[in-house]
Amino acid sequence: MNMLESMSVMIDYPYIAFIITTILLLIGFWRNHLFVKIAALAWFCYGIWEYFIFFQRANNNEFNIRIDLLFIYPILILFTVFAIAHAVYQAYKKN
């Protein structure tokens, strides 16, 4: 299973995006790192979007093909990896 297939779990369980948001916010405020906080905001916006689609799909099942995820997932992955890598780099740079 590749990374994009594993992220498709969030289609059925959109609350996972808010768990990731919480983890990133904890790291962002703990290390006082702006990029991680922005990544948390991106995950929060994605979580709201995914809940909107989740409830729309539950009502009329019109969202069988999710083209939006071809753009959202790579952006979220790259932005999150960059933010965490930058926070780790800054932490080691201070020591």
Buried (B, 14 or more C-beta within 10 A) or exposed (E): EEEEEEBEEBBEEBEBBBEBBEEBBEBBEEBEBEBBBBBBBBBBBBBEBBBEBBEEBEEEEEBEEBEEBEEBBEEBEEBBEEBBEBBEEBEEEEE
